Amino acid sequence: TLSFANGGVPPFGIPIGLDGAFLPQVGDVAPARWRKGQTAEVAWAMSANHAGGYAWRLCKVIDGTERETEDASEVTESCFQAGHLRFAEDDSFALWPNGSRFVLPNKIVKNGTHPRGSEWKRVPVPTCRVCVSAYDQCG
């Protein structure tokens, strides 16, 4: 059975359709905590390039440590819209399986965004290849 990056087979121990607000802790790894003004290196993967773009958003915790309840209704689209993050750098990097990086100049879009004042980056990779299996051929 082929596994595709856009769905089909979730990570071990995670049922299909699990709300990301309730992901279990993995081993001894503590949940990520970010403070206002802190810079974090983040990553995303692409298996079907439709020449779009992306933004980073956080739904902030209520009391500084955890949500007050385990009610998933607290994690809403409006919560994420209120938590748009700014990009720390103009460039992005392609990360190859051997660990090497290739600089990708980006275009950050700040005008005409929703909500007003947010920003997103255009995907800087041309649409030129189709992968049969995203994991095996595209890395």
Residue pairs with C-beta under 8 A, 6 or more apart in sequence:
1 9
2 132
2 133
3 9
3 133
3 135
4 47
4 133
4 134
4 135
5 45
5 46
5 47
5 134
5 135
5 138
6 47
6 48
6 134
10 16
10 18
13 24
14 23
14 24
19 72
19 75
21 72
21 75
22 70
22 72
25 31
32 40
34 40
34 58
39 88
42 56
43 95
44 54
45 134
46 123
46 125
46 138
47 131
47 134
47 138
48 131
48 134
49 123
49 125
49 126
49 127
49 129
50 127
51 122
51 123
51 126
51 127
52 122
52 123
53 109
53 120
53 121
53 122
53 123
54 120
54 121
54 123
55 84
55 85
55 118
55 119
55 120
55 121
56 84
56 85
56 87
57 80
57 81
57 83
57 84
57 85
58 80
58 83
58 85
59 75
59 76
59 79
59 80
59 83
60 79
60 82
60 83
61 67
62 68
62 74
67 74
67 75
68 74
81 114
81 115
81 118
82 115
84 115
84 117
84 118
84 119
86 119
87 106
87 108
87 119
87 121
90 105
90 106
90 108
91 103
91 104
91 105
91 106
92 103
92 104
92 106
92 121
92 124
93 101
93 102
93 103
93 104
94 101
94 102
94 104
94 125
95 101
96 102
96 139
97 139
104 124
104 125
105 124
106 121
106 122
106 124
107 121
107 122
107 124
108 119
108 120
108 121
109 119
109 120
109 121
109 122
110 119
113 119
113 120
129 138
131 137
131 138
